[in-house]
Amino acid sequence: MADLKLTVYAGPHGRVYCPVSTVVEAPEGVDSAQLKTEGGKEVGCQARRVDGGLHLAWIVDDLAADAEQVYEVTFGGDGGGEGVSLDQGAESIDVRIGGDHFTTYTFGGDIVRPRLHPLIGPHGDPVTRPMATKGDGKDHPHHRSIWISHGCVNGWNNWAEGDGHAWTRHREFESVESGPVYGRIVAISDWTGGDYYRGEHKSNLLVEERAGWTFYNTPGDVRIIDLTVTLTAPEIDVLFGDTKEGGLASLRVAESMEVRAGEGGMIENGNGGTNEDETWGKRAPWCHYSGPVNGKRVGIAIMDHPDSFRHPTWWHVRNYGLMTANPFGWSHFYGDESRRGNHVLEANQSLTGIYRYYIHAGNAKEGKVGEAYHDFANPPVVDVG
C-alpha cells in the first residue's frame, strides 16, 4: 500500500521531459522512495533529506496541457537505479547519462576557472567549441564551452585570461550526487585577484561562488542542465562593474553553428528577435542558438528564471558563437553612458542567478523552446495528498 499520493497538474502548458520536485513529510530515517503511476507504471524517483522533509524529484515524460497525473509514493527501497552517474577524479568529474558521456566538469590544475566541456548533443556530437590552445588562432580563447565569470569585479578582470587576469579557484565540493533522476554538483570556489591563499591571509579575495549544477536523466534528444550560482561578498563591499565582457551563465557554441559560418546558424530570443542585430543587449527570458553539427541541426537555449538577479536578463550574444546572460553591461547595451549597470554587493550579502541550459534537436520552434521555458519558470503544480 502506498504511503501517500501526489497529483501533478500540468496547467496551461504541455509538459514533455519536465523535471518535477516537491518536499513531503517522511518518517525519521527514511531517505529513499519509490514512485508509481496509479496504473502501476514505475517512475524513476530520487530522494534526499532537506529541511522540512524528504525532497522527491522525477521526470514527467508527457503530460498534456490542463491534464493531471496521480502518483503513488512508497517510502524506502530503490528509486530506480543510477540514471546519471558522476565519476570524480582528482581534477574533473565525468557526467554520464544512461551510461553515455555527456560532459566533464573540470575544476583543477592550472585552468583559470571551472568549466563544462565537452557538451555532447542529441546526435552524439559536441555542440560547444573545442578548447582554444596557444597558437591555434581561435578568437576569444577565454570562451571555455560553459562557464561562469565577469569582467570587472572590484577592478579585476575575471572574464579574460590575459596578463593580470583574476581567477576562480576551486575550494571544495558541498555535494557530488549521482542518482536515477539527476546528478548534482555543488562546488564552492573563490574569485581571486593575483596572488592569494585561504587562511589568515585573504588579500584579493573578491567573492565566494556557490555553483549548483544539476544534470537530468532525460532521453537523448533532450538534455537539461540547471545552474544556480550564488555570489557572496565575504568581507568588503564588491563592485560588479558595467561591462559587456561577462556573464553569469555563458556558452560558446560549436563553430559550425555560428551565424557567421554561413551554414544556417541562427540566434533567437524569447521576444522574437533573430540574430545579433535583434538580440544583442536586449532583455529576454531566454536566448537560443541553433545550427548544424555534422549535418544535423541542434539547438541550445539559456533560460533565465524569474527569481534570477535582474530578471529578465540582458544578453551578450554574438554571430560569432558567444551567448551569455549579462545583467551588468547596461551602458553598452543601451549605448548610453548615463545608464550604468554597476551593482554594489555589500559585505556578507549575496546575489543569485538561476539558469537552465536546454539542448535539443532542431531549431527553437522544432525544440518547442518557448513551451519548455514554462517547465522552468512556471512548473507544474504538485499536490501532496
N, C-alpha and C positions, 0 to 999 in steps of 0.2 A: 504494500500500500504506500502511496506517495506521501511524503511529509508535508508538502504544500503545493499549490498550483500558482503558475504565473500566466498572465494573459498579456500578449503583446498586441497593441493597437497600431496599425500602420499609419493612421491619419490620412491626410490628403495626398500622400506620395507613395508610389510603389517602392518596395524595398527589395533590392537584389544584392546579395552578398553584403549584407548590412551588419556590422558589429553592434551588438546589444549587450547591455550590462545593467545590473541592479544589485542592491545590497539587501540581504534578508537576515532575519534573526535565525540563529542556528545554535544547537546545544554546545556547551563548553567542550572544547577539544575536537570538534568537527572541523576539518579543513579541506574537505573534498565533497563532491556531489555528482550525481548522475541526472541527466535530463532526457526526457522523452516527450514526444507529442502525445496528445490524448489518444491518438490512434496507435501508439506503441512504437513509433519510429525513434530510434536512439539519435540523440543530437550531441555533438561534442560540447563539453562544458568544462570551463576552467574556474577554479575557486581559489581565493586567497583571503586570509583574515585581514580585516581592516577595522578601524574604529567604527563601531556601530553594528558590526556583524560580519557576515560572510559575503564577499563580493563575488558574484557569479557573472560569467561572460560567455557568450556564444555567438554564432553567426546565423542570421536569418537569411536563408538562401533565396527565397522568392515569396513575397507577400504582396498581394495586390493592394492598391490604394483603397482605403476605407474598410479593409478586411481586418480580421483578428486571428491570432493563433494562440491556443492554450497549450501549456507545457506542464508536465508533472516533474517535481523535484524530489529525489530521494537522497538523503544525506549519506556520505560515506562512499566507498567504492572508487572505481576508476572512472574518471571523467571522459575517457576516450583516447588514451594514448598520447603520443608526443607528435603533434602535427607540425609545430615549429620548434626546432632544436637549435640551441646556441652552444657552440663549441668554442670555449675560451682558451686562448693561448697566451703567451707572455705579453704580446703587444697588439693582439687583434682578437676579434670574436667573429667566427663564421656563422651566418644565419642561414639555416636550411628550412625550406617549407616542403612538406611531403617528401623529404629526403633529397630534394634538389637545392643546389646552392642558389641563393637569392642575392645576398650581399655580404660584405665583410665590414665590420666596424673596426677601424684601425685607430689606435689611441696612443701608441708608444713610440719608442725610438726617437729619431730626430725630426719627425714631422712637426710642422708649425702648429697645426690644430687638428683635432679628431675629424674623421670623415667616414662616409659610407661609400664604398667603391669595391667592385663594380656594382651596378644595379641591373639585374637580369630581367628583361621584359617578357611579355606574354608569348613570344615565339622563341625564347631561349637565347636571345642575343642581348648584349649590353646596350642600354639605352642612355647612358651618360658617357661623356667624353673620357677617353683614357687619360691617365695621369700625365701631365706635362713633365718632361725631363730636360735637363740642361742642354741647350743647343738644338732642341728639336724644332724651334721656330714657332711653337704654338703661342697664340696671343693669350694674355691674361693667365699666366701659368699658375696663379693662386686660385683659379677656379677648380675646386677639387671635388667634382662629382656632386655630392650632397654634403653641406657643411653649415656651420653657424659662425658669424663673425660681424664686426662692424669697424668702419674705417677711422673713427675719431672717438676715442674714449679717454677722457682727461688728456687729450692731445696726442695719445698714442694711436698708431695705425694697426688695428687687429683685423685688417682685411687683406692687405697686400703681403708680399713676402720679400720686399726689397730691403735695403740697408735700414737698420734701426726699427724694424717692424716689431710689433708686440706678438705675444704667444697665447695660445690656450693650452695649458699644461694639465694633463690628466692627473687627478689626485687619487680617486678611489671609486669603486662601484658600490652604490647603495643596494642595487639589485641586479642579478642576471638570472632570468627566469625563462625556462622552456615550458611548453605545455601544448595541449590539444587544440586550443583556440588561438593563442598568441604566444610570441616570445617577447620578452621585455628586458630592456637595458636601461638602467638609471645610473648615469655617470655624473660624478662631481668633478669639476675642473676649475682651475684658476686662470683668469685672464690676467696676464702679467706684462709689464714693460721692462725690457732689459734684463740685467742680472737679478735673480730672485730665488729665494728658497723659503719654504714654510718653516714655521717655528717662531722663535723670538723676533727674528728679523723679517719684517713684512714690507719692506720698501718696494714700490712699484707693483703692489697687488692692486689691480684695477677693480674687478668684480669677481664674484663667485658664481659659477654656472652650474645649474642642475638641469640636465637634459634627459628627459624620459622618452625613449624610442620604443614604440610598440609595433610589432610586425604580425599581421593577421594571417590565419590559415584559410585563405580563400583559394578558389580554383585558379589554375594557371593563367587564364585570360585576364584576370584582375589581380593586382597586388596593392595592398594598402599599408601605409606606414603612418602612424600618428606620432607627432612630436610636440611635447610640452617643454618649453625652455623657460626657466626662471633665472633671472639675473639679479643678484643681490649686492648692494654696496656694503662692503664689510666694515669699514672704519671711518671713511670720509665720504663727503658728497662726491658723486660721479657725474660728469657731464658727458652725455651722448650727443655728439656734435651733429650739426646739419651737414650731411654729405650724402651724395648718391652712392658712394662706394661702401656698400654694406648690405646686410640682410640677415634677419633672424632665422629665415628658412631659405636656403639657397640651393640652386641646381644649375648644372651646365650639361645640356643635352648632347647626345651623340652628334658628331659633325655632319652626318648625312641628314639630320633632322633640322639643321639650321635653316632659317628663311633665306639667308644669303647664299646657301648652297645651290639654290635654283632647282631643287628636286621635289618641290611641293611642300616644304616645311611651312608651318603656319602657327601664328600666335593668336589666341582668342582669350577674351576675358568675360567675366560674368555679366558685363553690361553690353555685350555685343560688339565690342571693339575688336579689330583684327590687326595683326602685325604691329611693328614698333610704333608707327606714327599714331595709332589709336589706343595703344595700351601702355606705353612707357610713361611713367609718372602719374598714371591715373589710379584712382581708388576703385577697388572692386572686391567682391567677396572671394573670388577665385581668379586664377590666371592659368592658362593652359598652353602647352607646346605640343605639336604633333608633326610627324614627318616619317619618311621611310627609313627603316633599318633592314639591310639585306633584302630590299624589295618589298617589305611588308610594313604597312603604316601602323605606327604605335603613337600613343599619346600619354602625356604626363601632366597632371594638374597639381598645383599647390593651392590648398583651400585655407582660408583664414576664418577661424572660429569667432562667433560674435563676442566671446569673452576675452579675446586677444587684446593686448595693448593697442590702442588707437585703431580698432576695427571700424570700418573696413580699411585695410592697409593700402599703402601705395606700392606700385610695382616697378622695380628697376629691371626691365625686361628688354632684351635686345635681339635684333635679327641675327646676330652672330651666335646665339645659343644660350645666353645667360637669362635666368629667371629667378628673381629673388624678392621676398617681401621686406620692404624697407619703410618703416614708419617715421623716419627721421629727416629725409632729404628734401624738405619742402621747398626751399628756395630754388633748388634745381628743377624740381618737378613743376612748380608754378612759374618758373622764370622770373622770380620776383625776390630780390634780396631782402625786402622788408618782411617777407613771410618766412619765419625761421622755425625749423622743426627740432631745434635743440630740446633736450629733456634732461633736467637735473634729477638724478636719483639720490635722494637723501640717504645719509648713513643708516645702515641697517634696514633700509626699505628695499622692495623688490618690484620688478615688472615681469610680466609673464606673456609669452606668445604661445598660441595653441594652433597648430597647423596639421593638415593632412596631405600627404603625398598619395595621389591616386594614379596608378599606372594601369593602362588598359590597351586593348587592340582598337585600331581605328582612330578617327578624328574625334573632336569633342562631342559632336552630335551622335556619332555611332557609339561612343562610350557612355552616352547619357550622363555627361558630367554635371549638367545643371541639376538633374534629378538626384545624382549621387551626393551633391553638396548638401542636400537636406538630410541625408543619413547622418552627416557630421554636425550640421548646425541645428537641425530640428529633428532629432532622432525619434524613433517610435516611443510611445508611452508604454511603460511596463507596470501592470497592476499586480501586486502581490496579494494573493487571497488564500 
